[in-house]
Amino acid sequence: MTYRKLIATALLVSLGLAGVVAIAEPAKETKEALTAAAASASGAPEMKLPPGWTEEDMKACMVAGTPGKMHERLAKDVGTWQGKSTMWMPGVSELTKSDCTMTISSLMDGRYFKGEMAGVMPGMGPYNGMGIMGFDNVSQKFVANWLDNHSTGIMNGTGELSSDGKSINWKYDYHCPITKKPTVMRQVETNEGDGKKTLEMFGPDPKTGKEFKMMRIELSRK
């Protein structure tokens, strides 16, 4: 562990914010060694854990912030993807198709990932969307949000990995602009292999409440 990480750990623990730090603690390194080394490196007095905290508490916070296998899975999607989207309207058999591009980049040393979508929304002009996704080690769920230039709300979602490990099944919460009520949209994100993946969105018809397939995006890595 470097002096910089030691100092950051000690400072954040003193503020009660260690849960957002992703610093791995060596198994044999004790609380005293951490705080003493941080103090030595910074020239500051030795820091102590907040009242009632134990060394196990600090370790739990560090584990909560350390990227793992699910973050590695998300990291595999980093890059630029070319997409072809198909959109359905409730009760309408005609399909609407368009092209799009998605760029995925890593944030915060692989703890989060940013997805940026660019394309055209038929009848509504250029479309630009952006979302942040990650995996919450505490809740053991994928987490994400999404916003775009055709809305003023922010969608918030949680996802779970399918049993075969190929798909992430997302549920996004938002307020329907027609019913003005809280609504849930499902998204199935599937890795097809060979640099291909699909996104399929399902939501309720605001007039009937019946779920319908809203969109399918087929993505190929550029």
Secondary structure, DSSP 4 states (H G I P E B T S, - for coil): --HHHHHHHHHHHHHT-GGG---PPPTT--HHHHHHHHHHHHTPPPP-PPTT--HHHHHHHHHHTS--HHHHHHHTT-EEEEEEEEE--TT----EEEEEEEEEEEEGGGTEEEEEEEEEETTTEEEEEEEEEEEETTTTEEEEEEEETT-SS-EEEEEEE-TTSSEEEEEEEEE-TTT-SEEEEEEEEEEEETTEEEEEEEEE-TTT--EEEEEEEEEEE-
